[in-house]
């Protein structure tokens, strides 16, 4: 996943949270919002889930799970994935399955 496709600034994250619609599973939450500049994705892990090493590893796993799904999603949306405790210690394949379920639940997958 390229840096240009990432949500980076706090302002971008807040906009997605305030304007988006959320979908949830026991392992993560997806918030989708319209985005004029193309597809953007952000990944968040709460400090309650662990120290910086655990949080960064979880974000890497989430990014690795989302990268193969990038061509399948609508190009005019911003996606924010928020990890829950169940995702800790899981593989990127597990994260990919969960994300695929959330994206289909949100109805943003291209056919």
C-alpha positions as CSV (number, residue, x, y, z in Angstrom):
1,X,0.0,0.0,0.0
2,X,1.4,3.4,-1.0
3,X,1.7,6.3,1.3
4,X,-0.4,8.5,-0.9
5,X,-3.3,6.1,-0.3
6,X,-3.1,6.5,3.5
7,X,-5.0,8.7,5.9
8,X,-2.1,10.5,7.7
9,X,-3.3,13.6,9.4
10,X,-5.5,13.8,12.5
11,X,-7.9,16.1,10.6
12,X,-8.4,13.3,7.9
13,X,-9.1,10.7,10.6
14,X,-11.6,13.0,12.3
15,X,-13.4,13.8,9.1
16,X,-13.9,10.1,8.3
17,X,-15.1,9.4,11.9
18,X,-17.6,12.3,11.9
19,X,-19.0,11.8,8.4
20,X,-18.7,8.1,7.9
21,X,-20.9,5.0,8.6
22,X,-19.5,2.3,10.7
23,X,-19.6,-1.5,10.5
24,X,-18.2,-3.9,13.1
25,X,-17.1,-7.4,13.8
26,X,-15.6,-8.8,17.0
27,X,-12.1,-8.2,15.7
28,X,-12.3,-4.7,14.0
29,X,-14.5,-1.8,13.1
30,X,-14.7,-0.2,9.6
31,X,-15.8,3.4,9.1
32,X,-16.4,4.5,5.5
33,X,-16.9,8.0,4.2
34,X,-17.0,9.7,0.8
35,X,-13.7,11.1,-0.3
36,X,-13.1,13.4,-3.3
37,X,-9.4,12.7,-3.7
38,X,-9.7,8.9,-4.4
39,X,-9.3,5.9,-2.2
40,X,-7.7,6.5,1.2
41,X,-7.2,4.0,4.1
42,X,-6.3,4.5,7.7
43,X,-5.5,2.0,10.5
44,X,-5.9,2.7,14.2
45,X,-5.1,0.7,17.3
46,X,-6.0,2.0,20.7
47,X,-3.3,2.4,23.4
48,X,-5.5,0.2,25.6
49,X,-4.6,-2.8,23.5
50,X,-0.9,-2.7,24.2
51,X,2.4,-0.9,24.0
52,X,3.8,0.8,20.9
53,X,5.4,-2.5,19.6
54,X,2.0,-4.3,19.8
55,X,0.1,-1.4,18.2
56,X,2.6,-1.0,15.3
57,X,2.7,-4.7,14.6
58,X,-1.1,-4.8,14.5
59,X,-1.2,-1.8,12.1
60,X,1.3,-3.6,9.8
61,X,-0.8,-6.7,9.8
62,X,-3.9,-4.6,9.0
63,X,-2.1,-2.8,6.1
64,X,-0.8,-6.2,4.7
65,X,-4.4,-7.5,4.8
66,X,-5.9,-4.5,3.1
67,X,-3.3,-4.2,0.3
68,X,-4.6,-7.1,-1.9
69,X,-8.2,-5.8,-1.4
70,X,-7.4,-2.3,-2.7
71,X,-8.3,-3.0,-6.4
72,X,-11.6,-4.5,-5.2
73,X,-13.0,-1.4,-3.3
74,X,-14.8,1.7,-4.5
75,X,-12.3,4.4,-5.5
76,X,-14.3,7.4,-4.1
77,X,-14.2,6.4,-0.4
78,X,-12.0,6.7,2.7
79,X,-11.7,3.7,4.9
80,X,-10.8,3.6,8.5
81,X,-10.1,0.3,10.2
82,X,-10.0,0.2,14.0
83,X,-8.5,-2.9,15.7
84,X,-10.2,-4.6,18.6
85,X,-8.5,-7.0,21.1
86,X,-9.4,-10.1,19.2
87,X,-7.2,-9.1,16.3
88,X,-4.0,-9.0,18.4
89,X,-1.6,-11.8,17.5
90,X,-3.5,-12.9,14.4
91,X,-2.1,-13.1,10.9
92,X,-2.6,-10.8,8.0
93,X,-4.7,-13.5,6.3
94,X,-7.1,-13.4,9.2
95,X,-7.2,-9.6,9.0
96,X,-7.9,-9.9,5.2
97,X,-10.9,-12.2,5.8
98,X,-12.3,-9.8,8.4
99,X,-11.8,-6.8,6.2
100,X,-13.4,-8.6,3.2
101,X,-16.5,-9.3,5.4
102,X,-16.7,-5.7,6.6
103,X,-16.3,-4.3,3.1
104,X,-19.0,-6.6,1.7
105,X,-21.2,-5.7,4.6
106,X,-20.7,-2.0,3.8
107,X,-21.4,-2.7,0.1
108,X,-18.3,-1.0,-1.2
109,X,-16.8,-4.0,-3.1
110,X,-16.7,-3.7,-6.9
111,X,-18.3,-6.7,-8.7
